Amino acid sequence: MIKRNRHLFPEWFREDVDEIASISRRLRREREPSMYGDEETGTPPDQLYSLIDAEDVLKSAKKVLGMCLRLMKEYGRE
């Protein structure tokens, strides 16, 4: 959806739309196993993911949050 509507955003935001979409896809895909583990093999989440995984996802989420906050500020919706 964001890629289809990139023309609605300021240039600085449009430059990162592909990365934002990629981060969103990755977080969506990993949400269930990160909460419940792999139900087929019975592997719990703490054995599927490491601290490195968590730090990487947190860094990505903070980047997107920062961009969204900047976007909201520019449009006067803090």
mmJSON file of the N, C-alpha and C atoms, coordinates in Angstrom:
{"data_MODEL":{"atom_site":{
"group_PDB":["ATOM","ATOM","ATOM","ATOM","ATOM","ATOM","ATOM","ATOM","ATOM","ATOM","ATOM","ATOM","ATOM","ATOM","ATOM","ATOM","ATOM","ATOM","ATOM","ATOM","ATOM","ATOM","ATOM","ATOM","ATOM","ATOM","ATOM","ATOM","ATOM","ATOM","ATOM","ATOM","ATOM","ATOM","ATOM","ATOM","ATOM","ATOM","ATOM","ATOM","ATOM","ATOM","ATOM","ATOM","ATOM","ATOM","ATOM","ATOM","ATOM","ATOM","ATOM","ATOM","ATOM","ATOM","ATOM","ATOM","ATOM","ATOM","ATOM","ATOM","ATOM","ATOM","ATOM","ATOM","ATOM","ATOM","ATOM","ATOM","ATOM","ATOM","ATOM","ATOM","ATOM","ATOM","ATOM","ATOM","ATOM","ATOM","ATOM","ATOM","ATOM","ATOM","ATOM","ATOM","ATOM","ATOM","ATOM","ATOM","ATOM","ATOM","ATOM","ATOM","ATOM","ATOM","ATOM","ATOM","ATOM","ATOM","ATOM","ATOM","ATOM","ATOM","ATOM","ATOM","ATOM","ATOM","ATOM","ATOM","ATOM","ATOM","ATOM","ATOM","ATOM","ATOM","ATOM","ATOM","ATOM","ATOM","ATOM","ATOM","ATOM","ATOM","ATOM","ATOM","ATOM","ATOM","ATOM","ATOM","ATOM","ATOM","ATOM","ATOM","ATOM","ATOM","ATOM","ATOM","ATOM","ATOM","ATOM","ATOM","ATOM","ATOM","ATOM","ATOM","ATOM","ATOM","ATOM","ATOM","ATOM","ATOM","ATOM","ATOM","ATOM","ATOM","ATOM","ATOM","ATOM","ATOM","ATOM","ATOM","ATOM","ATOM","ATOM","ATOM","ATOM","ATOM","ATOM","ATOM","ATOM","ATOM","ATOM","ATOM","ATOM","ATOM","ATOM","ATOM","ATOM","ATOM","ATOM","ATOM","ATOM","ATOM","ATOM","ATOM","ATOM","ATOM","ATOM","ATOM","ATOM","ATOM","ATOM","ATOM","ATOM","ATOM","ATOM","ATOM","ATOM","ATOM","ATOM","ATOM","ATOM","ATOM","ATOM","ATOM","ATOM","ATOM","ATOM","ATOM","ATOM","ATOM","ATOM","ATOM","ATOM","ATOM","ATOM","ATOM","ATOM","ATOM","ATOM","ATOM","ATOM","ATOM","ATOM","ATOM","ATOM","ATOM","ATOM","ATOM","ATOM","ATOM","ATOM","ATOM","ATOM","ATOM"],
"id":[1,2,3,4,5,6,7,8,9,10,11,12,13,14,15,16,17,18,19,20,21,22,23,24,25,26,27,28,29,30,31,32,33,34,35,36,37,38,39,40,41,42,43,44,45,46,47,48,49,50,51,52,53,54,55,56,57,58,59,60,61,62,63,64,65,66,67,68,69,70,71,72,73,74,75,76,77,78,79,80,81,82,83,84,85,86,87,88,89,90,91,92,93,94,95,96,97,98,99,100,101,102,103,104,105,106,107,108,109,110,111,112,113,114,115,116,117,118,119,120,121,122,123,124,125,126,127,128,129,130,131,132,133,134,135,136,137,138,139,140,141,142,143,144,145,146,147,148,149,150,151,152,153,154,155,156,157,158,159,160,161,162,163,164,165,166,167,168,169,170,171,172,173,174,175,176,177,178,179,180,181,182,183,184,185,186,187,188,189,190,191,192,193,194,195,196,197,198,199,200,201,202,203,204,205,206,207,208,209,210,211,212,213,214,215,216,217,218,219,220,221,222,223,224,225,226,227,228,229,230,231,232,233,234],
"type_symbol":["N","C","C","N","C","C","N","C","C","N","C","C","N","C","C","N","C","C","N","C","C","N","C","C","N","C","C","N","C","C","N","C","C","N","C","C","N","C","C","N","C","C","N","C","C","N","C","C","N","C","C","N","C","C","N","C","C","N","C","C","N","C","C","N","C","C","N","C","C","N","C","C","N","C","C","N","C","C","N","C","C","N","C","C","N","C","C","N","C","C","N","C","C","N","C","C","N","C","C","N","C","C","N","C","C","N","C","C","N","C","C","N","C","C","N","C","C","N","C","C","N","C","C","N","C","C","N","C","C","N","C","C","N","C","C","N","C","C","N","C","C","N","C","C","N","C","C","N","C","C","N","C","C","N","C","C","N","C","C","N","C","C","N","C","C","N","C","C","N","C","C","N","C","C","N","C","C","N","C","C","N","C","C","N","C","C","N","C","C","N","C","C","N","C","C","N","C","C","N","C","C","N","C","C","N","C","C","N","C","C","N","C","C","N","C","C","N","C","C","N","C","C","N","C","C","N","C","C","N","C","C","N","C","C"],
"label_atom_id":["N","CA","C","N","CA","C","N","CA","C","N","CA","C","N","CA","C","N","CA","C","N","CA","C","N","CA","C","N","CA","C","N","CA","C","N","CA","C","N","CA","C","N","CA","C","N","CA","C","N","CA","C","N","CA","C","N","CA","C","N","CA","C","N","CA","C","N","CA","C","N","CA","C","N","CA","C","N","CA","C","N","CA","C","N","CA","C","N","CA","C","N","CA","C","N","CA","C","N","CA","C","N","CA","C","N","CA","C","N","CA","C","N","CA","C","N","CA","C","N","CA","C","N","CA","C","N","CA","C","N","CA","C","N","CA","C","N","CA","C","N","CA","C","N","CA","C","N","CA","C","N","CA","C","N","CA","C","N","CA","C","N","CA","C","N","CA","C","N","CA","C","N","CA","C","N","CA","C","N","CA","C","N","CA","C","N","CA","C","N","CA","C","N","CA","C","N","CA","C","N","CA","C","N","CA","C","N","CA","C","N","CA","C","N","CA","C","N","CA","C","N","CA","C","N","CA","C","N","CA","C","N","CA","C","N","CA","C","N","CA","C","N","CA","C","N","CA","C","N","CA","C","N","CA","C","N","CA","C","N","CA","C","N","CA","C","N","CA","C","N","CA","C"],
"label_alt_id":[null,null,null,null,null,null,null,null,null,null,null,null,null,null,null,null,null,null,null,null,null,null,null,null,null,null,null,null,null,null,null,null,null,null,null,null,null,null,null,null,null,null,null,null,null,null,null,null,null,null,null,null,null,null,null,null,null,null,null,null,null,null,null,null,null,null,null,null,null,null,null,null,null,null,null,null,null,null,null,null,null,null,null,null,null,null,null,null,null,null,null,null,null,null,null,null,null,null,null,null,null,null,null,null,null,null,null,null,null,null,null,null,null,null,null,null,null,null,null,null,null,null,null,null,null,null,null,null,null,null,null,null,null,null,null,null,null,null,null,null,null,null,null,null,null,null,null,null,null,null,null,null,null,null,null,null,null,null,null,null,null,null,null,null,null,null,null,null,null,null,null,null,null,null,null,null,null,null,null,null,null,null,null,null,null,null,null,null,null,null,null,null,null,null,null,null,null,null,null,null,null,null,null,null,null,null,null,null,null,null,null,null,null,null,null,null,null,null,null,null,null,null,null,null,null,null,null,null,null,null,null,null,null,null],
"label_comp_id":["MET","MET","MET","ILE","ILE","ILE","LYS","LYS","LYS","ARG","ARG","ARG","ASN","ASN","ASN","ARG","ARG","ARG","HIS","HIS","HIS","LEU","LEU","LEU","PHE","PHE","PHE","PRO","PRO","PRO","GLU","GLU","GLU","TRP","TRP","TRP","PHE","PHE","PHE","ARG","ARG","ARG","GLU","GLU","GLU","ASP","ASP","ASP","VAL","VAL","VAL","ASP","ASP","ASP","GLU","GLU","GLU","ILE","ILE","ILE","ALA","ALA","ALA","SER","SER","SER","ILE","ILE","ILE","SER","SER","SER","ARG","ARG","ARG","ARG","ARG","ARG","LEU","LEU","LEU","ARG","ARG","ARG","ARG","ARG","ARG","GLU","GLU","GLU","ARG","ARG","ARG","GLU","GLU","GLU","PRO","PRO","PRO","SER","SER","SER","MET","MET","MET","TYR","TYR","TYR","GLY","GLY","GLY","ASP","ASP","ASP","GLU","GLU","GLU","GLU","GLU","GLU","THR","THR","THR","GLY","GLY","GLY","THR","THR","THR","PRO","PRO","PRO","PRO","PRO","PRO","ASP","ASP","ASP","GLN","GLN","GLN","LEU","LEU","LEU","TYR","TYR","TYR","SER","SER","SER","LEU","LEU","LEU","ILE","ILE","ILE","ASP","ASP","ASP","ALA","ALA","ALA","GLU","GLU","GLU","ASP","ASP","ASP","VAL","VAL","VAL","LEU","LEU","LEU","LYS","LYS","LYS","SER","SER","SER","ALA","ALA","ALA","LYS","LYS","LYS","LYS","LYS","LYS","VAL","VAL","VAL","LEU","LEU","LEU","GLY","GLY","GLY","MET","MET","MET","CYS","CYS","CYS","LEU","LEU","LEU","ARG","ARG","ARG","LEU","LEU","LEU","MET","MET","MET","LYS","LYS","LYS","GLU","GLU","GLU","TYR","TYR","TYR","GLY","GLY","GLY","ARG","ARG","ARG","GLU","GLU","GLU"],
"label_asym_id":["A","A","A","A","A","A","A","A","A","A","A","A","A","A","A","A","A","A","A","A","A","A","A","A","A","A","A","A","A","A","A","A","A","A","A","A","A","A","A","A","A","A","A","A","A","A","A","A","A","A","A","A","A","A","A","A","A","A","A","A","A","A","A","A","A","A","A","A","A","A","A","A","A","A","A","A","A","A","A","A","A","A","A","A","A","A","A","A","A","A","A","A","A","A","A","A","A","A","A","A","A","A","A","A","A","A","A","A","A","A","A","A","A","A","A","A","A","A","A","A","A","A","A","A","A","A","A","A","A","A","A","A","A","A","A","A","A","A","A","A","A","A","A","A","A","A","A","A","A","A","A","A","A","A","A","A","A","A","A","A","A","A","A","A","A","A","A","A","A","A","A","A","A","A","A","A","A","A","A","A","A","A","A","A","A","A","A","A","A","A","A","A","A","A","A","A","A","A","A","A","A","A","A","A","A","A","A","A","A","A","A","A","A","A","A","A","A","A","A","A","A","A","A","A","A","A","A","A","A","A","A","A","A","A"],
"label_entity_id":["1","1","1","1","1","1","1","1","1","1","1","1","1","1","1","1","1","1","1","1","1","1","1","1","1","1","1","1","1","1","1","1","1","1","1","1","1","1","1","1","1","1","1","1","1","1","1","1","1","1","1","1","1","1","1","1","1","1","1","1","1","1","1","1","1","1","1","1","1","1","1","1","1","1","1","1","1","1","1","1","1","1","1","1","1","1","1","1","1","1","1","1","1","1","1","1","1","1","1","1","1","1","1","1","1","1","1","1","1","1","1","1","1","1","1","1","1","1","1","1","1","1","1","1","1","1","1","1","1","1","1","1","1","1","1","1","1","1","1","1","1","1","1","1","1","1","1","1","1","1","1","1","1","1","1","1","1","1","1","1","1","1","1","1","1","1","1","1","1","1","1","1","1","1","1","1","1","1","1","1","1","1","1","1","1","1","1","1","1","1","1","1","1","1","1","1","1","1","1","1","1","1","1","1","1","1","1","1","1","1","1","1","1","1","1","1","1","1","1","1","1","1","1","1","1","1","1","1","1","1","1","1","1","1"],
"label_seq_id":[1,1,1,2,2,2,3,3,3,4,4,4,5,5,5,6,6,6,7,7,7,8,8,8,9,9,9,10,10,10,11,11,11,12,12,12,13,13,13,14,14,14,15,15,15,16,16,16,17,17,17,18,18,18,19,19,19,20,20,20,21,21,21,22,22,22,23,23,23,24,24,24,25,25,25,26,26,26,27,27,27,28,28,28,29,29,29,30,30,30,31,31,31,32,32,32,33,33,33,34,34,34,35,35,35,36,36,36,37,37,37,38,38,38,39,39,39,40,40,40,41,41,41,42,42,42,43,43,43,44,44,44,45,45,45,46,46,46,47,47,47,48,48,48,49,49,49,50,50,50,51,51,51,52,52,52,53,53,53,54,54,54,55,55,55,56,56,56,57,57,57,58,58,58,59,59,59,60,60,60,61,61,61,62,62,62,63,63,63,64,64,64,65,65,65,66,66,66,67,67,67,68,68,68,69,69,69,70,70,70,71,71,71,72,72,72,73,73,73,74,74,74,75,75,75,76,76,76,77,77,77,78,78,78],
"pdbx_PDB_ins_code":[null,null,null,null,null,null,null,null,null,null,null,null,null,null,null,null,null,null,null,null,null,null,null,null,null,null,null,null,null,null,null,null,null,null,null,null,null,null,null,null,null,null,null,null,null,null,null,null,null,null,null,null,null,null,null,null,null,null,null,null,null,null,null,null,null,null,null,null,null,null,null,null,null,null,null,null,null,null,null,null,null,null,null,null,null,null,null,null,null,null,null,null,null,null,null,null,null,null,null,null,null,null,null,null,null,null,null,null,null,null,null,null,null,null,null,null,null,null,null,null,null,null,null,null,null,null,null,null,null,null,null,null,null,null,null,null,null,null,null,null,null,null,null,null,null,null,null,null,null,null,null,null,null,null,null,null,null,null,null,null,null,null,null,null,null,null,null,null,null,null,null,null,null,null,null,null,null,null,null,null,null,null,null,null,null,null,null,null,null,null,null,null,null,null,null,null,null,null,null,null,null,null,null,null,null,null,null,null,null,null,null,null,null,null,null,null,null,null,null,null,null,null,null,null,null,null,null,null,null,null,null,null,null,null],
"Cartn_x":[0.823,0.0,0.874,1.906,2.758,3.502,3.906,4.622,3.702,2.468,1.492,1.18,1.298,0.947,2.153,3.321,4.546,4.484,3.76,3.668,3.005,2.316,1.629,2.552,3.759,4.686,5.746,6.37,7.472,8.652,9.47,10.603,11.495,11.84,12.741,12.151,10.834,10.175,10.101,9.798,9.701,10.991,12.121,13.419,13.555,12.844,12.968,11.732,10.795,9.562,9.844,10.761,11.064,11.619,12.487,13.041,11.956,11.089,9.99,9.094,8.77,7.932,8.628,9.927,10.691,10.699,10.912,10.898,9.527,8.488,7.122,6.845,7.254,7.064,7.804,9.051,9.867,9.248,8.807,8.208,6.905,6.105,4.851,5.131,6.092,6.426,6.972,7.716,8.362,7.52,6.403,5.616,5.157,4.501,3.957,5.045,6.098,7.121,7.852,7.958,8.637,7.797,6.49,5.59,5.363,5.172,4.739,5.757,6.84,7.815,7.368,8.042,7.674,6.804,5.528,4.584,4.757,5.241,5.432,6.543,7.634,8.769,8.788,7.922,7.894,9.047,9.676,10.808,10.303,10.681,10.221,10.928,10.322,10.884,12.322,12.651,14.005,15.074,14.662,15.621,15.646,14.663,14.617,15.358,15.374,15.914,16.988,17.898,18.994,18.899,19.769,19.86,20.193,21.016,21.374,20.124,19.253,17.995,17.154,17.042,16.23,16.787,18.097,18.712,18.515,18.599,18.408,16.979,16.012,14.606,14.307,14.85,14.633,15.199,16.377,16.991,16.103,15.593,14.714,13.423,12.83,11.573,11.779,12.898,13.188,13.367,13.977,14.154,12.793,11.907,10.578,9.794,9.861,9.167,9.66,10.962,11.524,11.04,10.994,10.519,9.042,8.253,6.815,6.569,7.343,7.202,7.57,8.623,9.013,7.903,7.345,6.259,5.058,4.699,3.566,3.852,5.082,5.455,5.337,5.787,5.704,4.258,3.371,1.96,1.177,1.905,1.281,0.424,0.816,0.013,0.848,1.562,2.403,1.57],
"Cartn_y":[-1.186,0.0,1.259,1.269,2.463,2.685,1.598,1.74,2.291,1.858,2.31,3.798,4.293,5.683,6.572,6.14,6.9,8.338,8.568,9.919,10.919,10.432,11.304,11.847,11.3,11.657,12.644,13.363,14.261,13.461,14.135,13.483,12.72,13.328,12.665,11.339,11.255,10.028,9.016,9.513,8.631,7.864,8.5,7.856,6.559,6.441,5.264,4.366,4.62,3.832,2.346,2.01,0.593,-0.071,0.636,0.082,-0.062,0.928,0.855,-0.339,-0.541,-1.676,-2.998,-3.056,-4.268,-4.567,-3.546,-3.714,-4.195,-3.6,-3.983,-5.448,-5.873,-7.279,-8.222,-7.861,-8.721,-8.831,-7.711,-7.737,-8.531,-8.392,-9.145,-10.65,-11.002,-12.412,-13.066,-12.309,-12.858,-12.731,-12.025,-11.769,-13.055,-13.935,-15.146,-16.035,-16.388,-17.238,-16.565,-15.237,-14.563,-14.577,-14.727,-14.788,-16.23,-17.125,-18.488,-19.573,-19.208,-20.205,-20.92,-22.002,-22.824,-23.956,-23.86,-24.837,-26.221,-26.294,-27.594,-28.398,-27.732,-28.443,-28.343,-27.475,-27.28,-26.436,-25.687,-24.849,-23.521,-23.193,-21.93,-20.724,-19.544,-18.34,-18.042,-18.291,-17.961,-18.836,-19.942,-20.772,-20.446,-19.693,-19.288,-17.974,-17.116,-15.766,-15.49,-14.602,-14.226,-12.739,-12.314,-10.903,-10.072,-10.612,-9.909,-9.667,-10.682,-10.526,-9.412,-9.418,-8.418,-7.015,-6.875,-5.558,-5.054,-5.955,-5.586,-5.105,-5.843,-5.464,-4.151,-3.989,-2.755,-1.553,-1.703,-0.626,-0.254,-1.256,-1.008,-0.324,-0.801,-0.221,1.229,1.513,2.887,3.808,3.293,4.095,4.471,3.497,3.759,4.699,4.473,5.345,6.788,6.961,8.303,9.002,8.261,8.841,9.207,8.353,8.628,9.824,9.933,11.086,12.383,12.326,13.506,13.872,12.889,13.116,13.757,13.235,13.786,15.22,15.474,16.82,17.813,17.4,18.273,18.605,17.691,17.908,18.408,18.796,19.393,18.458,17.187,16.198,15.47,16.22,15.612,14.998],
"Cartn_z":[0.0,0.0,0.0,0.821,0.9,-0.416,-1.07,-2.334,-3.419,-3.405,-4.392,-4.221,-3.007,-2.71,-2.417,-2.816,-2.515,-3.017,-4.092,-4.664,-3.708,-2.693,-1.74,-0.651,-0.572,0.501,0.021,0.967,0.597,0.035,-0.734,-1.402,-0.42,0.725,1.675,2.159,2.274,2.728,1.583,0.377,-0.802,-1.035,-0.731,-0.942,-0.148,0.965,1.828,1.83,0.929,0.91,0.69,-0.207,-0.446,0.81,1.524,2.764,3.829,3.944,4.911,4.602,3.333,2.932,3.25,3.018,3.312,4.809,5.618,7.075,7.53,6.99,7.356,7.021,5.827,5.425,6.367,6.676,7.548,8.934,9.494,10.83,10.838,9.792,9.705,9.634,8.806,8.597,9.878,10.652,11.849,13.113,13.045,14.256,14.941,14.213,14.836,15.437,14.671,15.293,16.454,16.417,17.527,18.799,18.643,19.805,20.274,19.314,19.644,19.32,18.657,18.255,16.993,16.683,15.528,16.046,15.792,16.336,15.721,14.48,13.829,14.487,14.852,15.448,16.966,17.509,18.955,19.473,18.575,18.965,19.529,20.762,21.365,20.732,20.871,20.252,20.668,21.932,22.386,21.751,21.122,20.402,18.91,18.456,17.05,16.813,17.823,17.668,18.71,18.339,19.236,19.585,20.455,20.813,19.571,18.708,17.466,16.623,16.529,15.788,16.402,17.714,18.414,18.203,18.294,18.103,16.68,15.707,14.303,14.051,14.571,14.393,15.116,16.309,17.063,16.309,15.742,14.961,13.771,13.076,11.926,12.352,13.427,13.911,14.351,15.001,15.428,14.226,13.164,11.953,11.372,11.234,10.678,11.591,12.891,13.836,13.701,13.633,13.492,12.231,11.145,9.892,9.983,10.596,10.739,11.655,12.723,13.617,12.899,12.087,11.304,10.322,9.681,8.727,9.421,10.575,11.324,11.777,12.186,12.628,11.473,10.291,9.121,8.764,9.046,8.732,9.942,11.006,12.182,12.994,13.05,13.784,14.823,15.61,16.651,17.734],
"occupancy":[1.0,1.0,1.0,1.0,1.0,1.0,1.0,1.0,1.0,1.0,1.0,1.0,1.0,1.0,1.0,1.0,1.0,1.0,1.0,1.0,1.0,1.0,1.0,1.0,1.0,1.0,1.0,1.0,1.0,1.0,1.0,1.0,1.0,1.0,1.0,1.0,1.0,1.0,1.0,1.0,1.0,1.0,1.0,1.0,1.0,1.0,1.0,1.0,1.0,1.0,1.0,1.0,1.0,1.0,1.0,1.0,1.0,1.0,1.0,1.0,1.0,1.0,1.0,1.0,1.0,1.0,1.0,1.0,1.0,1.0,1.0,1.0,1.0,1.0,1.0,1.0,1.0,1.0,1.0,1.0,1.0,1.0,1.0,1.0,1.0,1.0,1.0,1.0,1.0,1.0,1.0,1.0,1.0,1.0,1.0,1.0,1.0,1.0,1.0,1.0,1.0,1.0,1.0,1.0,1.0,1.0,1.0,1.0,1.0,1.0,1.0,1.0,1.0,1.0,1.0,1.0,1.0,1.0,1.0,1.0,1.0,1.0,1.0,1.0,1.0,1.0,1.0,1.0,1.0,1.0,1.0,1.0,1.0,1.0,1.0,1.0,1.0,1.0,1.0,1.0,1.0,1.0,1.0,1.0,1.0,1.0,1.0,1.0,1.0,1.0,1.0,1.0,1.0,1.0,1.0,1.0,1.0,1.0,1.0,1.0,1.0,1.0,1.0,1.0,1.0,1.0,1.0,1.0,1.0,1.0,1.0,1.0,1.0,1.0,1.0,1.0,1.0,1.0,1.0,1.0,1.0,1.0,1.0,1.0,1.0,1.0,1.0,1.0,1.0,1.0,1.0,1.0,1.0,1.0,1.0,1.0,1.0,1.0,1.0,1.0,1.0,1.0,1.0,1.0,1.0,1.0,1.0,1.0,1.0,1.0,1.0,1.0,1.0,1.0,1.0,1.0,1.0,1.0,1.0,1.0,1.0,1.0,1.0,1.0,1.0,1.0,1.0,1.0,1.0,1.0,1.0,1.0,1.0,1.0],
"B_iso_or_equiv":[0.0,0.0,0.0,0.0,0.0,0.0,0.0,0.0,0.0,0.0,0.0,0.0,0.0,0.0,0.0,0.0,0.0,0.0,0.0,0.0,0.0,0.0,0.0,0.0,0.0,0.0,0.0,0.0,0.0,0.0,0.0,0.0,0.0,0.0,0.0,0.0,0.0,0.0,0.0,0.0,0.0,0.0,0.0,0.0,0.0,0.0,0.0,0.0,0.0,0.0,0.0,0.0,0.0,0.0,0.0,0.0,0.0,0.0,0.0,0.0,0.0,0.0,0.0,0.0,0.0,0.0,0.0,0.0,0.0,0.0,0.0,0.0,0.0,0.0,0.0,0.0,0.0,0.0,0.0,0.0,0.0,0.0,0.0,0.0,0.0,0.0,0.0,0.0,0.0,0.0,0.0,0.0,0.0,0.0,0.0,0.0,0.0,0.0,0.0,0.0,0.0,0.0,0.0,0.0,0.0,0.0,0.0,0.0,0.0,0.0,0.0,0.0,0.0,0.0,0.0,0.0,0.0,0.0,0.0,0.0,0.0,0.0,0.0,0.0,0.0,0.0,0.0,0.0,0.0,0.0,0.0,0.0,0.0,0.0,0.0,0.0,0.0,0.0,0.0,0.0,0.0,0.0,0.0,0.0,0.0,0.0,0.0,0.0,0.0,0.0,0.0,0.0,0.0,0.0,0.0,0.0,0.0,0.0,0.0,0.0,0.0,0.0,0.0,0.0,0.0,0.0,0.0,0.0,0.0,0.0,0.0,0.0,0.0,0.0,0.0,0.0,0.0,0.0,0.0,0.0,0.0,0.0,0.0,0.0,0.0,0.0,0.0,0.0,0.0,0.0,0.0,0.0,0.0,0.0,0.0,0.0,0.0,0.0,0.0,0.0,0.0,0.0,0.0,0.0,0.0,0.0,0.0,0.0,0.0,0.0,0.0,0.0,0.0,0.0,0.0,0.0,0.0,0.0,0.0,0.0,0.0,0.0,0.0,0.0,0.0,0.0,0.0,0.0,0.0,0.0,0.0,0.0,0.0,0.0],
"pdbx_formal_charge":[null,null,null,null,null,null,null,null,null,null,null,null,null,null,null,null,null,null,null,null,null,null,null,null,null,null,null,null,null,null,null,null,null,null,null,null,null,null,null,null,null,null,null,null,null,null,null,null,null,null,null,null,null,null,null,null,null,null,null,null,null,null,null,null,null,null,null,null,null,null,null,null,null,null,null,null,null,null,null,null,null,null,null,null,null,null,null,null,null,null,null,null,null,null,null,null,null,null,null,null,null,null,null,null,null,null,null,null,null,null,null,null,null,null,null,null,null,null,null,null,null,null,null,null,null,null,null,null,null,null,null,null,null,null,null,null,null,null,null,null,null,null,null,null,null,null,null,null,null,null,null,null,null,null,null,null,null,null,null,null,null,null,null,null,null,null,null,null,null,null,null,null,null,null,null,null,null,null,null,null,null,null,null,null,null,null,null,null,null,null,null,null,null,null,null,null,null,null,null,null,null,null,null,null,null,null,null,null,null,null,null,null,null,null,null,null,null,null,null,null,null,null,null,null,null,null,null,null,null,null,null,null,null,null],
"auth_seq_id":[1,1,1,2,2,2,3,3,3,4,4,4,5,5,5,6,6,6,7,7,7,8,8,8,9,9,9,10,10,10,11,11,11,12,12,12,13,13,13,14,14,14,15,15,15,16,16,16,17,17,17,18,18,18,19,19,19,20,20,20,21,21,21,22,22,22,23,23,23,24,24,24,25,25,25,26,26,26,27,27,27,28,28,28,29,29,29,30,30,30,31,31,31,32,32,32,33,33,33,34,34,34,35,35,35,36,36,36,37,37,37,38,38,38,39,39,39,40,40,40,41,41,41,42,42,42,43,43,43,44,44,44,45,45,45,46,46,46,47,47,47,48,48,48,49,49,49,50,50,50,51,51,51,52,52,52,53,53,53,54,54,54,55,55,55,56,56,56,57,57,57,58,58,58,59,59,59,60,60,60,61,61,61,62,62,62,63,63,63,64,64,64,65,65,65,66,66,66,67,67,67,68,68,68,69,69,69,70,70,70,71,71,71,72,72,72,73,73,73,74,74,74,75,75,75,76,76,76,77,77,77,78,78,78],
"auth_comp_id":["MET","MET","MET","ILE","ILE","ILE","LYS","LYS","LYS","ARG","ARG","ARG","ASN","ASN","ASN","ARG","ARG","ARG","HIS","HIS","HIS","LEU","LEU","LEU","PHE","PHE","PHE","PRO","PRO","PRO","GLU","GLU","GLU","TRP","TRP","TRP","PHE","PHE","PHE","ARG","ARG","ARG","GLU","GLU","GLU","ASP","ASP","ASP","VAL","VAL","VAL","ASP","ASP","ASP","GLU","GLU","GLU","ILE","ILE","ILE","ALA","ALA","ALA","SER","SER","SER","ILE","ILE","ILE","SER","SER","SER","ARG","ARG","ARG","ARG","ARG","ARG","LEU","LEU","LEU","ARG","ARG","ARG","ARG","ARG","ARG","GLU","GLU","GLU","ARG","ARG","ARG","GLU","GLU","GLU","PRO","PRO","PRO","SER","SER","SER","MET","MET","MET","TYR","TYR","TYR","GLY","GLY","GLY","ASP","ASP","ASP","GLU","GLU","GLU","GLU","GLU","GLU","THR","THR","THR","GLY","GLY","GLY","THR","THR","THR","PRO","PRO","PRO","PRO","PRO","PRO","ASP","ASP","ASP","GLN","GLN","GLN","LEU","LEU","LEU","TYR","TYR","TYR","SER","SER","SER","LEU","LEU","LEU","ILE","ILE","ILE","ASP","ASP","ASP","ALA","ALA","ALA","GLU","GLU","GLU","ASP","ASP","ASP","VAL","VAL","VAL","LEU","LEU","LEU","LYS","LYS","LYS","SER","SER","SER","ALA","ALA","ALA","LYS","LYS","LYS","LYS","LYS","LYS","VAL","VAL","VAL","LEU","LEU","LEU","GLY","GLY","GLY","MET","MET","MET","CYS","CYS","CYS","LEU","LEU","LEU","ARG","ARG","ARG","LEU","LEU","LEU","MET","MET","MET","LYS","LYS","LYS","GLU","GLU","GLU","TYR","TYR","TYR","GLY","GLY","GLY","ARG","ARG","ARG","GLU","GLU","GLU"],
"auth_asym_id":["A","A","A","A","A","A","A","A","A","A","A","A","A","A","A","A","A","A","A","A","A","A","A","A","A","A","A","A","A","A","A","A","A","A","A","A","A","A","A","A","A","A","A","A","A","A","A","A","A","A","A","A","A","A","A","A","A","A","A","A","A","A","A","A","A","A","A","A","A","A","A","A","A","A","A","A","A","A","A","A","A","A","A","A","A","A","A","A","A","A","A","A","A","A","A","A","A","A","A","A","A","A","A","A","A","A","A","A","A","A","A","A","A","A","A","A","A","A","A","A","A","A","A","A","A","A","A","A","A","A","A","A","A","A","A","A","A","A","A","A","A","A","A","A","A","A","A","A","A","A","A","A","A","A","A","A","A","A","A","A","A","A","A","A","A","A","A","A","A","A","A","A","A","A","A","A","A","A","A","A","A","A","A","A","A","A","A","A","A","A","A","A","A","A","A","A","A","A","A","A","A","A","A","A","A","A","A","A","A","A","A","A","A","A","A","A","A","A","A","A","A","A","A","A","A","A","A","A","A","A","A","A","A","A"],
"auth_atom_id":["N","CA","C","N","CA","C","N","CA","C","N","CA","C","N","CA","C","N","CA","C","N","CA","C","N","CA","C","N","CA","C","N","CA","C","N","CA","C","N","CA","C","N","CA","C","N","CA","C","N","CA","C","N","CA","C","N","CA","C","N","CA","C","N","CA","C","N","CA","C","N","CA","C","N","CA","C","N","CA","C","N","CA","C","N","CA","C","N","CA","C","N","CA","C","N","CA","C","N","CA","C","N","CA","C","N","CA","C","N","CA","C","N","CA","C","N","CA","C","N","CA","C","N","CA","C","N","CA","C","N","CA","C","N","CA","C","N","CA","C","N","CA","C","N","CA","C","N","CA","C","N","CA","C","N","CA","C","N","CA","C","N","CA","C","N","CA","C","N","CA","C","N","CA","C","N","CA","C","N","CA","C","N","CA","C","N","CA","C","N","CA","C","N","CA","C","N","CA","C","N","CA","C","N","CA","C","N","CA","C","N","CA","C","N","CA","C","N","CA","C","N","CA","C","N","CA","C","N","CA","C","N","CA","C","N","CA","C","N","CA","C","N","CA","C","N","CA","C","N","CA","C","N","CA","C","N","CA","C","N","CA","C","N","CA","C","N","CA","C","N","CA","C"],
"pdbx_PDB_model_num":[1,1,1,1,1,1,1,1,1,1,1,1,1,1,1,1,1,1,1,1,1,1,1,1,1,1,1,1,1,1,1,1,1,1,1,1,1,1,1,1,1,1,1,1,1,1,1,1,1,1,1,1,1,1,1,1,1,1,1,1,1,1,1,1,1,1,1,1,1,1,1,1,1,1,1,1,1,1,1,1,1,1,1,1,1,1,1,1,1,1,1,1,1,1,1,1,1,1,1,1,1,1,1,1,1,1,1,1,1,1,1,1,1,1,1,1,1,1,1,1,1,1,1,1,1,1,1,1,1,1,1,1,1,1,1,1,1,1,1,1,1,1,1,1,1,1,1,1,1,1,1,1,1,1,1,1,1,1,1,1,1,1,1,1,1,1,1,1,1,1,1,1,1,1,1,1,1,1,1,1,1,1,1,1,1,1,1,1,1,1,1,1,1,1,1,1,1,1,1,1,1,1,1,1,1,1,1,1,1,1,1,1,1,1,1,1,1,1,1,1,1,1,1,1,1,1,1,1,1,1,1,1,1,1]
}}}
